[in-house]
């Protein structure tokens, strides 16, 4: 409080007004500072929320369950549960009445797992001198048999050295005229000249590495246990030479057939190649995968190694291809200007699932996830239909759900913080909105890119065991072999039998001068199906 003292009234009023202005100015400064602090506090709160979400999601990916399955227990779906679960055509399990109680189909799981194994009957008897009746001592006769148990016995593999001799035939009549004529017995062409490799041993090395993900150094020990000192270097040479001499030609033929199909899936994953030229030691190289659609009449999966992840890689590989291409939304695929892009709803769903991971109470993320689940549920029921039937049913059943999702998303997305996991999920979906609806244009298209992801998964599993490729040639060989492995699986072939067949037949075939004869070894060929069909 300012005291008046000896000031006149006018002077006192002037001093008070000056002080009032000073205080008013001070209050304005403090208000501005408070506003600024409130804005900063809100920004920090949002940043803290975003960082906390990132931490929760990171911990979940490391320590949490990897499954993205929708949990149904104690949870109300956004859609009617009874409508989802009801299926009047669903068959009841076969039941039989046995002595007063009801049981399901009596065929046990044990019967199923051993049905393809050769069966040997073991009859257990009593020695001749001990078949005496314990009561009267007379000789006892067989009157029946009782089942006791069954077990699976392993007969370990064994190696055989095959020595080939060619018989020489001569004409005695011409020999008497001093005009000798000789013929030699026909010898099958070797898999690799001047090598101990046979079709079966080379096929087994390939099968172990590329199907069972067993590194060569482990195989080296297995061969040693069988009595064969087969080094990992020799096995690596077999793999690369078989790929260069045979498999690369077969894969080229598969590629020609693949590019005739209307629907393709693409994906890529990193691989480390130690001796790749003109790249830094920290850089990653990439394994690209291309495969035909689930409903294509030719099931083909092709891997292609490249040191770059540029969109120029698939552009060059696919050339003038102008069909439907399913991808995960990676921007590099936008360089494919002649194709119709179809993006993946599984990736959209995954983003909303991640938003639920960081905040399980988020009803918006749950509703978005349920919309995705509804699309996938309808799609699953259309799987067995023809292309035209699937096309029409999608428009009738899925298109309304698809449009309802976007109508709902347009209303709720603006209310979500943009940098949160939920905000990122909406941003991801809206950026790909056009391509996410393109699968309605063709009945053979898919709602997701899971076909490509499933095809590339065996490579990523194997990578955990062998970690890297030494040379680009090794990476290229791996790409060709994985192509044949996954194509064989897609056509329901026994992979080992198929490789053994290829390495038995190809060395004697003139496929370099007549590539069309490779059609006889395509995995869908009737003869190949009979010989190599998986049990």
URDARA-V44171 format. One record per run of one state. SS is the DSSP state (helix for helix, strand for strand, loop for the rest). FROM is the first residue (numbers start at 1). TO is the last residue. If there is no record, write none. Layout:
BEGIN
ss={SS SS}
from={FROM FROM}
to={TO TO}
END
This chain:
BEGIN
ss={loop helix loop helix loop strand loop strand loop helix loop helix loop strand loop strand loop strand loop helix loop strand loop helix loop helix loop helix loop strand loop strand loop strand loop helix loop strand loop helix loop strand loop helix loop helix loop helix loop helix loop helix loop helix loop helix loop strand loop helix loop strand loop helix loop helix loop helix strand loop}
from={1 9 64 81 86 95 99 101 105 109 114 128 131 132 133 139 140 168 171 172 177 182 185 199 211 216 226 232 259 263 274 285 293 301 307 311 319 324 327 331 336 340 343 345 359 363 382 387 416 421 432 433 437 438 442 450 467 468 470 472 491 493 494 495 509 515 522 526 533 534}
to={8 63 80 85 94 98 100 104 108 113 127 130 131 132 138 139 167 170 171 176 181 184 198 210 215 225 231 258 262 273 284 292 300 306 310 318 323 326 330 335 339 342 344 358 362 381 386 415 420 431 432 436 437 441 449 466 467 469 471 490 492 493 494 508 514 521 525 532 533 535}
END
